[in-house]
């Protein structure tokens, strides 16, 4: 008798099968890695058997994922990236990763509409390095005493221990940036 699957239950079963198939494993291959019989795995994947917490833990480990990732729910908010607009700074930001990546880095697309503000009080300093590529328009990077023009198709990478700021030149510009945790706090501070 088939158990009545809820949405999350059915999703977990699809994830188990999908991860197994993506690795090119048969039911026998996965069974050997998690010490469950192939018939038990088949019944779990098809919804003909309840999944215990112990089984989920063993399956997650064998499939190279975590229990949290295996059972996390999904809604539309997880898919749609909505921009955050800071009119005062002239910046619209789309955070392209919801959680920090390796070493705490964040990836963001930014639309800049104002020039870089000049003056010692607005130039920021923080540990680490910043990297960005200009997708469209032209960006001016103020780096210490220098003003560096970076055009569409070019990229910049620099030590953030040098006082710096960046902004649009002669109209809007869009960049794709990679920021370490300090860079995220400095350049994406309006999103917090």
Backbone as a ProteinNet text record, in pm:
[ID]
protein_1_A
[PRIMARY]
XXXXXXXXXXXXXXXXXXXXXXXXXXXXXXXXXXXXXXXXXXXXXXXXXXXXXXXXXXXXXXXXXXXXXXXXXXXXXXXXXXXXXXXXXXXXXXXXXXXXXXXXXXXXXXXXXXXXXXXXXXXXXXXXXXXXXXXXXXXXXXXXXXXXXXXXXXXXXXXXXXXXXXXXXXXXXXXXXXXXXXXXXXXXXXXX
[TERTIARY]
84.1	0	88.5	58.5	137.8	100.9	202.3	173.5	133.4	47.7	3.6	114.3	177.5	291.6	246.2	306.1	289.4	388.4	382.8	472.7	619.2	656	796.1	841.8	757.2	791.2	821.7	737.8	759.1	887.2	914	1035	1160.7	1158.9	1273.9	1299	1194.7	1208.6	1267.3	1221.8	1275.9	1422.9	1458.1	1597.9	1687.1	1640.9	1719.6	1743.9	1637.7	1652.8	1738	1714	1788.5	1937.7	1973.6	2115.1	2179.2	2104.9	2156.5	2181.4	2084	2094.7	2204.5	2214.8	2317.3	2458.4	2474	2604.4	2626.1	2522.7	2533.3	2526.1	2464.3	2456.9	2326.9	2336	2217.7	2168.3	2053	2004.2	2104.4	2165.1	2266.3	2386.6	2430.4	2545.5	2516.9	2400.4	2365.6	2345.5	2283.9	2260.5	2392.6	2495.2	2625.7	2689	2652.4	2710.3	2634.5	2509.1	2430.6	2375	2411.5	2375	2223.9	2151.4	2009.7	1996.2	1891	1874.9	1825.7	1857.6	1808.2	1655.8	1587.8	1440.9	1388	1453.4	1412.7	1431.3	1546.3	1570.7	1467.5	1433.9	1334	1199.7	1160.5	1032.2	1036.3	1152.2	1165.4	1149	1219.9	1213.8	1073.6	1000.3	867.3	754	784.4	680.7	605.8	655.7	590.8	643.9	729.4	783.5	808.8	778.2	809.1	959.6	1006	1148.7	1171.4	1256.6	1288.8	1400.4	1413	1519.3	1656.2	1671.3	1798.3	1832	1732.5	1756	1792	1723.4	1753.4	1896.6	1940.6	2076.4	2179.2	2158.4	2250.9	2247.7	2129.7	2117.9	2185.3	2165	2227.7	2379.8	2434	2579.6	2629.2	2559.9	2601	2591.3	2495.5	2475.4	2559.9	2640.2	2729.5	2660	2553.3	2482.2	2456.4	2386.2	2351.3	2203.1	2167.2	2026.4	1945.9	2001.2	1932.8	1902.6	2002.4	1980.9	1880.8	1882.2	1791.5	1646	1620.9	1481.5	1437.5	1524.2	1483.8	1364.3	1272.9	1156	1193.7	1112.1	1137.5	1012.3	1032.9	921.8	972.7	884	922.1	1023	1024.2	1120	1262.7	1281.7	1415.4	1463.1	1375	1408.8	1427.2	1338.8	1337.9	1433.8	1523.1	1616.2	1561.3	1527.5	1469.7	1576.1	1577.9	1680.3	1652.9	1760.8	1753.9	1805.7	1725.1	1763.2	1800.9	1914	1959.4	1972.4	1866.6	1863.9	1971	2000.3	2100.8	2239.4	2274.1	2404.6	2399.3	2277.1	2264	2304.2	2265.8	2305	2183.2	2165.5	2067.2	2147.3	2117.1	2196.9	2108.6	2157.6	2096.5	2196.5	2166.5	2255	2235.2	2341.7	2330.5	2354.2	2395.2	2400.1	2336.6	2249.7	2176.6	2262.8	2354.7	2446.2	2586.5	2671.9	2810.1	2871.6	2953.5	3022.4	3148.6	3239.8	3365.3	3438	3489.7	3563.4	3475.8	3344.4	3252.2	3227.9	3266.5	3248.8	3103.2	3066.7	2933.5	2947.2	2848.1	2846.6	2724.7	2745.9	2635.3	2647.5	2531.6	2524.2	2480.7	2546.6	2514.4	2495.5	2393	2370.4	2404.9	2503.7	2551.9	2499.5	2438.9	2385.1	2451.2	2529.8	2595.8	2747.1	2817.5	2964.2	3018.8	3142	3208.3	3225	3188.6	3206.1	3352.7	3403.2	3544	3560.1	3679.9	3709.7	3748.2	3836.6	3889.5	3779.9	3674.5	3570	3481.5	3479.9	3395	3472.8	3604.6	3683.4	3693.1	3664.4	3659.1	3787	3819.5	3932.8	3882.6	3916.6	3883.3	3977.1	3995.8	4084.7	4031.3	4120.7	4080.2	4105.7	4033.5	4043.7	3902.2	3881.8	3755.9	3786.2	3686.6	3697.6	3564.9	3568.1	3444.2	3475.7	3375.6	3384.9	3271.1	3298.6	3198	3118.4	2988.3	2899.6	2854.2	2829.3	2789.7	2825.7	2846.5	2883.3	3030.7	3063	3199.9	3197.8	3292.5	3303.4	3435	3431.4	3553.8	3581	3699.8	3746.7	3843.5	3805.9	3897.2	3977.7	4107.7	4195.8	4311.9	4302.5	4401	4392	4502.1	4507.3	4469.8	4450.4	4427.2	4278.3	4241.9	4107.6	4127	4076.9	4099.3	3968.6	3973.5	3855.9	3850.2	3736.1	3718.4	3594.2	3615.6	3507.6	3443.5	3329.8	3256.9	3350.6	3346.5	3431.3	3562.8	3592.6	3715.1	3682.2	3786	3767.9	3871.8	3844.5	3938.2	3949.2	4069.2	4093.7	4196.6	4170.5	4258.8	4252.1	4357.7	4362.7	4268.1	4185.7	4090	4149.7	4279.2	4348.1	4386.1	4371.8	4391	4254.9	4247.4	4118.4	4057.3	3929	3867.8	3718.2	3667.7	3524.6	3509	3386.9	3363.3	3223.8	3206.8	3078.8	3074.7	2960.3	2938.5	3003.6	3040.5	3095.3	3009.6	2958.3	2880	2759.3	2684.3	2563.8	2572	2460.7	2456	2559.2	2603	2694.7	2650.1	2676.1	2644.2	2771.4	2786.8	2903.6	2859.5	2946.4	2930.9	3048.9	3021.2	3127.7	3134.6	3256.2	3280.3	3341.4	3276.5	3318.6	3340	3450.1	3471.4	3378.3	3374.5	3280	3295.6	3419	3438.6	3390.5	3416.2	3370	3218.5	3156.1	3010	2956.5	3013.7	2967.7	2988.4	3096.9	3128.9	3046.2	3044.5	2982.4	2834.5	2790.3	2652	2578.4	2625.3	2574.9	2427.1	2372	2231.1	2136.8	2189.9	2104.4	2081.4	2158.5	2148.5	2026.8
-118.2	0	124.5	216.3	337.3	434.6	489.7	589.8	718	793	918.6	1021.5	1057.8	1148.9	1293.1	1370.6	1515.1	1570.7	1700.4	1763.1	1745.8	1768.6	1756.3	1611	1520	1377.5	1333.9	1372.9	1337.2	1402.2	1524.7	1594.4	1523.3	1479.7	1408.2	1279.8	1208	1083.8	1111.5	1218.3	1255.6	1295.2	1363.6	1402.5	1279.6	1184.1	1061.6	993.1	973.6	907.6	992.4	1123	1211.6	1213.1	1216.4	1214.5	1080.7	973.1	839.7	830.1	871.2	863.4	957.9	1077.4	1173.3	1118	1033.8	971.7	845.7	808.5	689	559.9	565.7	449.4	372.6	243.8	158.1	150.5	88.4	65.3	-20.1	-117.4	-202.4	-119.8	-24.8	59.7	141.2	206	285.6	195.6	80.6	-12.6	-50.8	-74.8	-109.9	2.7	126.8	242.6	280.1	240.3	281.9	164.4	41.7	-79	-99.3	-61.1	-92	-184.6	-262.9	-353.5	-275.4	-323.8	-256.7	-249.4	-352.4	-348.1	-242.3	-224.4	-118.4	18.5	37.8	164.8	190.3	87.2	101.5	144	80.3	115.2	256	298.5	435.3	535.2	512	604.3	612.5	502.1	500.1	534.5	553.8	590.4	472.4	353.1	234.4	196.9	278.6	254.1	389	393.7	513.9	527.2	650.3	675.5	716	642.1	677.7	781.1	851.3	949.7	884	764.3	692.1	663.2	621.6	593.4	720	830.8	957.7	1002.9	986.8	1026.6	944.7	814	725	753.5	775.7	805.3	937.5	1038.9	1168.8	1154.5	1085.3	1066.4	990.5	883.2	801.7	879.9	971	1048.8	1176.6	1199.4	1314.8	1446.5	1443	1565.8	1566.7	1667.6	1674	1643.5	1607.3	1583.1	1711.3	1825	1953.7	1977.9	1953.9	1976.7	1877.4	1757.2	1654.3	1685.9	1746.8	1768.7	1914.8	2006.2	2147.2	2168.9	2253.8	2283.3	2388.4	2398.4	2491.9	2575.9	2705.6	2792.4	2890.8	2969.1	3061.5	3165.5	3200.6	3298.7	3248.1	3115.3	3059.5	3073.7	3101.9	3106.3	3249.8	3336.3	3472.2	3561.2	3628.1	3722.7	3862.1	3929	4061.6	4167.3	4273.5	4376.9	4459.7	4508.6	4601.7	4735	4839.7	4970.4	5065.9	5131.9	5234.6	5364.2	5444.3	5566.9	5665.1	5672.4	5766.2	5739.7	5614.5	5578.2	5557.1	5548.9	5525	5384.1	5287.5	5148.2	5057.2	4969.5	4862.7	4732.7	4643.7	4522.1	4398.6	4299.1	4166.8	4069.9	4016.8	3917.4	3785.8	3732.9	3613.4	3483.9	3494.4	3376	3411.3	3324.9	3351.2	3326.3	3233.9	3204.5	3232.7	3272.5	3297.1	3170.8	3188	3075.6	3040.5	2969.4	2932.2	3055.8	3045.7	3154	3276.2	3258.9	3367.6	3466.5	3433.4	3529.4	3538.9	3657.8	3684.5	3732.7	3699.4	3742	3831.3	3946	4039.9	4107.6	4128	4214.2	4349.6	4454.2	4588.6	4682.3	4765	4871.6	5002.1	5071.5	5197	5312.9	5411.8	5525.7	5657.1	5656.8	5780.1	5763.1	5875.3	5867.7	5830.1	5782.8	5752.7	5882.9	5880.4	5999.3	6009.2	6128.3	6147.6	6205.7	6197.1	6252.1	6141	6172.2	6072.8	6011.2	6088.3	6036.8	5931	5922.1	5822.5	5702.6	5714.1	5600.8	5498.6	5374	5267.4	5185.6	5131.3	5040.4	4922.3	4802.6	4682.4	4570.4	4470.3	4359.6	4283.8	4229.2	4140.7	4197.6	4142.1	4182.9	4189.1	4278.9	4286.9	4256.2	4204.6	4174.7	4211.3	4276.3	4297.2	4307.7	4274.1	4291.2	4382.5	4467	4561.8	4495.4	4481.9	4419.7	4519.4	4643.3	4748.6	4883.5	4980.6	5114.2	5123.3	5227.4	5250.8	5283.1	5225.6	5246.3	5316.8	5409.7	5470.3	5411.6	5353.6	5298.7	5399.2	5454.4	5542.1	5451.3	5448.3	5358.9	5442.6	5481.8	5573.5	5707	5751.3	5878.7	5864	5741.1	5716.2	5705.1	5746.1	5724.9	5637.2	5514.8	5417	5393.9	5409.3	5390.8	5243.3	5177.6	5037.2	5028.8	4984.6	4983.8	4846.3	4842.5	4718.4	4610.5	4492.3	4382.2	4374.5	4475.7	4474.3	4438.6	4400.7	4362.7	4432	4438.2	4495.9	4403.2	4394.3	4316.9	4395.7	4418.6	4507.4	4476.2	4517.8	4505.6	4608.8	4564.1	4656.1	4727.9	4706.7	4784.6	4922.8	4941.4	5072.3	5142.3	5266.7	5337	5336.1	5298.6	5280.9	5310.6	5337.9	5354.9	5338	5308.6	5300.2	5349.9	5395.7	5448.4	5457.9	5498.4	5506.2	5630.3	5621.4	5735.5	5758.4	5877.5	5915.9	5825.5	5794.9	5714.6	5585.3	5511.8	5389.5	5285.7	5205.1	5094.6	4975	4856.6	4734.3	4653.7	4599.6	4517.9	4386.4	4289.5	4162.8	4157.6	4156	4164.1	4043.2	4012.5	3908	3977.6	3961.1	4032.7	3935.3	3954.8	3875.6	3930.9	3870	3918.8	4067.4	4116.1	4259.1	4344.9	4299	4372.4	4375.8	4266.3	4263.3	4365.8	4371.3	4469.7	4611.9	4635.7	4770.5	4811.5	4729.3	4768.5	4733.2	4637.2	4594.2	4625	4722.4	4749.5	4785.7	4841.5	4882	4763.2	4642.5	4524.2	4459.5	4495.3	4430.2	4476.6
0	0	0	-86.6	-98.9	11.5	77.6	180.4	110.8	175.9	116.6	134.4	23.7	28.1	31.3	121	117.2	17.2	-5.3	-102.1	-68	57.5	97	91.9	134.7	131.9	-11.7	-104.7	-245.9	-298.7	-257.3	-300.9	-249.9	-124.3	-67.2	-145.2	-179.2	-255.9	-394.9	-458.5	-589.9	-579.2	-470.2	-450.3	-433.1	-355.1	-334	-467.9	-544.2	-673.9	-768.7	-771.4	-860.2	-829.8	-702.7	-665.1	-701.6	-680.5	-715.4	-865.9	-944.3	-1090.3	-1142	-1083.2	-1125.8	-1105.5	-1007.1	-982.3	-1066.3	-1141.6	-1225.5	-1145.7	-1029.5	-941.4	-962.3	-959.4	-957.8	-813.1	-794.5	-657.9	-580.8	-646.8	-582	-537.1	-621.4	-586	-460.1	-456.1	-338.6	-217.1	-237.1	-126.1	-59.6	-140	-84.8	-4.9	-35.1	33.7	160.8	169.9	287.2	367.2	327.4	402	414.9	309.6	297.4	177.2	173.7	60	-62.1	-182.2	-303.6	-307.1	-257.6	-258.8	-162.8	-48.3	45.4	-20.2	-86.7	-155.5	-264.1	-339.8	-445.3	-386.1	-276.4	-212.1	-152.9	-101.4	-50.3	-165.3	-276.1	-390	-450.5	-450.3	-513.3	-417.5	-289.7	-194	-136.1	-153.5	-99.2	38.7	94.3	227.5	294.7	421.7	499.8	514.5	525.5	543.6	688.5	757.4	895.5	896.1	1007.3	1022.3	1009.9	1067	1056.1	910.2	833.1	691.6	614.7	644.4	576.8	604.6	728.6	765.7	689.3	683.5	613.1	462.7	407.2	264.2	228.9	311.2	284.9	282.5	380.5	387.2	264.6	227.8	113.1	-18	-27	-149.9	-153.4	-50	-48.8	-23.2	54.3	87.5	237.3	285.3	426.8	444.3	563.6	593.6	570.3	610	589.7	442.1	354.7	212.1	155	204.9	153.5	186.3	303	345.4	340.7	291.9	291.5	199	244.9	162.6	59.6	-42.4	-151.3	-172	-189.2	-228.4	-332.2	-389.1	-495.7	-450.6	-322.5	-273.6	-289.6	-290.8	-308.9	-452.9	-545	-686.3	-735.4	-697.5	-750.9	-672.1	-743.5	-681.9	-706.6	-600.5	-613.1	-585	-663.3	-643.3	-517.9	-460.5	-347.3	-398.5	-384.2	-439.6	-327.1	-342.5	-249.5	-329.3	-328.2	-409	-366.3	-238.7	-189.3	-247	-259.5	-315.2	-465.8	-522.6	-666	-704.7	-620.9	-643.6	-630.8	-729.4	-720.8	-720.9	-625.5	-607.1	-613.7	-687.9	-692.6	-629.2	-512.4	-449.4	-524	-583.7	-666.5	-589.7	-464.8	-380	-246.5	-200.9	-76.7	46.4	34.7	143.9	94.6	185.2	146	90.2	-10.6	-72.2	4.2	-61.9	3.1	56.6	175.5	240.6	263.9	264.2	294.8	183.1	58.5	-50.1	-93.5	-138.9	-192.1	-335.3	-417.5	-557	-576.4	-638.4	-658.8	-794.3	-856.3	-974.5	-921.7	-968.3	-920	-1038.5	-1029.6	-1127.9	-1058.2	-1112.4	-1054.8	-1139.2	-1074.7	-1150.5	-1111.8	-1004.3	-960.5	-971	-989.2	-992.4	-854.4	-852.3	-725.6	-648.4	-521.6	-438.4	-399.1	-402	-371.4	-232.9	-183.4	-51.5	44.3	133.7	226.9	313.7	341.8	431.4	365.8	232.9	167.1	113.4	101.6	55.3	168.5	136.8	236.3	237	352.3	368.2	451.5	407.6	484.3	442.9	525.7	488.9	367.9	288.2	179.1	40.8	-55.8	-195.9	-252.2	-347.6	-421.8	-567.2	-635.1	-777.4	-841	-956.4	-1032.5	-1180.5	-1260.9	-1404.8	-1447.9	-1544.5	-1591.9	-1703.9	-1681.7	-1780	-1885.6	-1843.1	-1937	-1877.4	-1965.7	-1920.9	-1884.8	-1810.4	-1765.9	-1617.1	-1543.6	-1399.6	-1370.9	-1274.7	-1225.3	-1088.2	-1073.9	-946.8	-887.4	-772.7	-699.9	-608.4	-629.8	-556.2	-503.9	-377.4	-320.7	-392.4	-449	-521	-668.1	-713.7	-856.2	-887.6	-1009.3	-1063.8	-1187.1	-1180.4	-1286	-1360.5	-1490.1	-1576.5	-1619.6	-1593.8	-1629.3	-1717.4	-1839.9	-1938.7	-1950.1	-2019.8	-2042.4	-2097.5	-2037.9	-2079.9	-2004.6	-1925.3	-1845.8	-1701.4	-1627.3	-1487.7	-1401.6	-1272.6	-1176.8	-1056.9	-1001.2	-879.9	-801.5	-672.3	-597	-448.7	-379.2	-233.9	-174.2	-83	-21.1	99.3	122.6	225.8	171.4	39.8	-21.8	-17.7	29.2	30	-110	-117.9	-249.3	-247.8	-367.7	-395.1	-545.6	-590.1	-733.9	-765.7	-889.5	-933.3	-1085.1	-1135.4	-1280.4	-1338.6	-1466.4	-1539.6	-1662.8	-1678.8	-1797.7	-1822.1	-1719.4	-1733.7	-1655.4	-1648.5	-1568.6	-1613.9	-1518.3	-1545.5	-1462.8	-1513.8	-1439.9	-1421.3	-1298.7	-1268.1	-1205.7	-1213.1	-1142	-1046.3	-916.7	-817.6	-727.6	-683	-584.5	-463.7	-348.1	-228.3	-113.6	-39.7	80.2	189	309.8	411.8	444.6	452	480.5	364.3	241.6	123.5	115.7	154.7	155.3	254	374.2	474.4	424.3	352.8	307.5	185.2	82.4	-43.3	-53.4	25.1	16.8	146.6	220.1	354.8	359	254.2	256.3	253.2	223.5	213.2	347.8	447.3	579.3	655
[MASK]
++++++++++++++++++++++++++++++++++++++++++++++++++++++++++++++++++++++++++++++++++++++++++++++++++++++++++++++++++++++++++++++++++++++++++++++++++++++++++++++++++++++++++++++++++++++++++++++++

